[in-house]
Amino acid sequence: MGTKQYFDPEVDDLNDPERQARFLRNLASVYSDAYAAALAIVGNRNDAEDVIQEVCVVLWEKFGEFEPGTSFRKWACSISYLVAKNFVRKKRRRSFGMSDYAMSRIEQVRTGTPELMELRSELLVECVEKLSERDREFLDRCYCGGHSIAEIARSQQAKVETIYTRLKRLRKRLSDCMNRTLGKGG
């Protein structure tokens, strides 16, 4: 029904080791995301494990329809969502389950979260760059230096509470900066 095929059974071989290896590399890189998509819909690990097994089969069967150069993660998570949604529908016939509306809202949140987190990460970098060098070095020491807050306090001859207070103020400044930037539309 208008599905574009990127796999030609007369040319491509399902038993081709290179094709299998490409598929397995792609699957390994997105497995946890596809599992999380299934778990978000079905709500428990046992059902999610059943769903993800079916998802893997569907991904392999439809691998020829995957368009190289596009996001394998988005493609796999979409299939995971659809398989999980179908699983819940079947299960709902036997018992109470989530409505289609509730499942679609969960999917909207799930698909929007990575993009929002990426945007917030970019904004955080921009806001950290606006801090003074002294504040950036302090944050780097606290979060990337491998030192405990107690060690940092001792080295600065300060109280632990003082270090935590300074961190709290800097986090608040960064949060305000990010929120202001988001409020401006990015």
VEXDREN-62326 format. One record per residue (C-alpha): residue in one letter; z, y, x. Coordinates in pm, whole numbers, plus 50000, padded with zeros to 5 digits. Layout:
BEGIN
   type       z       y       x
      A       Z       Y       X
...
//
This chain:
BEGIN
   type       z       y       x
      M   50000   50000   50000
      G   49889   50262   50247
      T   50130   50144   50516
      K   49975   50226   50849
      Q   49970   49922   51076
      Y   50027   49968   51447
      F   50020   49594   51501
      D   49693   49410   51469
      P   49759   49034   51429
      E   49414   48957   51564
      V   49483   49153   51884
      D   49861   49157   51924
      D   50065   48844   51970
      L   50413   48820   51817
      N   50500   48581   52098
      D   50393   48829   52367
      P   50691   48857   52605
      E   50622   49227   52671
      R   50620   49307   52297
      Q   50942   49109   52250
      A   51106   49284   52547
      R   51001   49628   52415
      F   51146   49544   52075
      L   51472   49413   52222
      R   51516   49722   52442
      N   51464   49947   52142
      L   51698   49740   51926
      A   51971   49735   52192
      S   51956   50114   52222
      V   52008   50171   51847
      Y   52204   49866   51735
      S   52538   50046   51700
      D   52376   50331   51502
      A   52201   50087   51268
      Y   52528   49895   51226
      A   52715   50220   51152
      A   52453   50312   50890
      A   52501   49974   50722
      L   52880   49994   50743
      A   52881   50342   50587
      I   52702   50203   50282
      V   52860   49860   50235
      G   53212   49966   50329
      N   53339   49660   50514
      R   53265   49486   50842
      N   53187   49140   50702
      D   52919   49274   50469
      A   52789   49507   50741
      E   52747   49209   50974
      D   52547   49026   50706
      V   52336   49336   50648
      I   52270   49402   51017
      Q   52141   49046   51061
      E   51890   49108   50785
      V   51809   49450   50933
      C   51721   49289   51267
      V   51484   49048   51094
      V   51319   49329   50897
      L   51286   49545   51209
      W   51112   49261   51393
      E   50884   49186   51099
      K   50792   49555   51065
      F   50784   49637   51437
      G   50407   49656   51416
      E   50445   49945   51171
      F   50665   50144   51408
      E   50469   50439   51543
      P   50517   50466   51922
      G   50635   50809   52026
      T   50851   50858   51717
      S   51228   50802   51697
      F   51305   50431   51689
      R   51669   50522   51605
      K   51570   50712   51290
      W   51328   50438   51188
      A   51586   50161   51243
      C   51866   50353   51068
      S   51640   50422   50770
      I   51566   50052   50739
      S   51935   49973   50783
      Y   52019   50220   50505
      L   51760   50066   50271
      V   51870   49708   50342
      A   52237   49805   50295
      K   52158   49991   49973
      N   51972   49687   49842
      F   52265   49464   49944
      V   52508   49686   49750
      R   52282   49686   49444
      K   52276   49308   49442
      K   52649   49292   49495
      R   52711   49552   49223
      R   52545   49326   48971
      R   52830   49087   49039
      S   53104   49349   49074
      F   53172   49721   49080
      G   53010   49916   49365
      M   52897   50262   49469
      S   52641   50443   49262
      D   52298   50525   49402
      Y   52404   50891   49403
      A   52714   50816   49614
      M   52505   50610   49857
      S   52246   50885   49889
      R   52519   51143   49960
      I   52665   50918   50231
      E   52319   50884   50384
      Q   52271   51263   50379
      V   52597   51310   50566
      R   52520   51027   50809
      T   52174   51155   50898
      G   52287   51517   50927
      T   52585   51449   51152
      P   52397   51379   51480
      E   52189   51696   51444
      L   52497   51905   51367
      M   52684   51756   51663
      E   52390   51830   51892
      L   52376   52190   51770
      R   52753   52231   51815
      S   52728   52087   52168
      E   52458   52341   52256
      L   52665   52624   52109
      L   52973   52508   52298
      V   52782   52528   52628
      E   52667   52881   52540
      C   53018   52991   52442
      V   53176   52839   52755
      E   52924   53036   52964
      K   53054   53356   52801
      L   53408   53289   52928
      S   53532   53434   53254
      E   53488   53223   53565
      R   53866   53180   53581
      D   53876   53040   53225
      R   53577   52811   53289
      E   53743   52673   53604
      F   54066   52620   53410
      L   53885   52428   53134
      D   53695   52224   53392
      R   54020   52132   53567
      C   54191   52036   53241
      Y   53905   51836   53091
      C   53696   51716   53384
      G   53926   51718   53684
      G   54103   51391   53620
      H   54443   51562   53633
      S   54715   51542   53373
      I   54844   51859   53212
      A   55176   51802   53390
      E   54997   51791   53728
      I   54807   52110   53648
      A   55130   52280   53541
      R   55303   52176   53865
      S   55012   52299   54078
      Q   55017   52636   53901
      Q   55397   52649   53899
      A   55388   52687   53522
      K   55548   52513   53229
      V   55351   52240   53053
      E   55384   52438   52730
      T   55220   52737   52900
      I   54919   52525   52995
      Y   54891   52389   52640
      T   54918   52740   52496
      R   54640   52864   52724
      L   54422   52567   52627
      K   54490   52631   52260
      R   54386   52996   52294
      L   54068   52907   52483
      R   53975   52640   52227
      K   54029   52896   51950
      R   53806   53149   52130
      L   53536   52884   52173
      S   53564   52775   51810
      D   53540   53137   51691
      C   53237   53197   51914
      M   53061   52886   51781
      N   53141   52973   51419
      R   53018   53330   51463
      T   52692   53199   51611
      L   52651   52945   51330
      G   52724   53218   51077
      K   52438   53423   51220
      G   52201   53134   51155
      G   52207   52989   51507
//
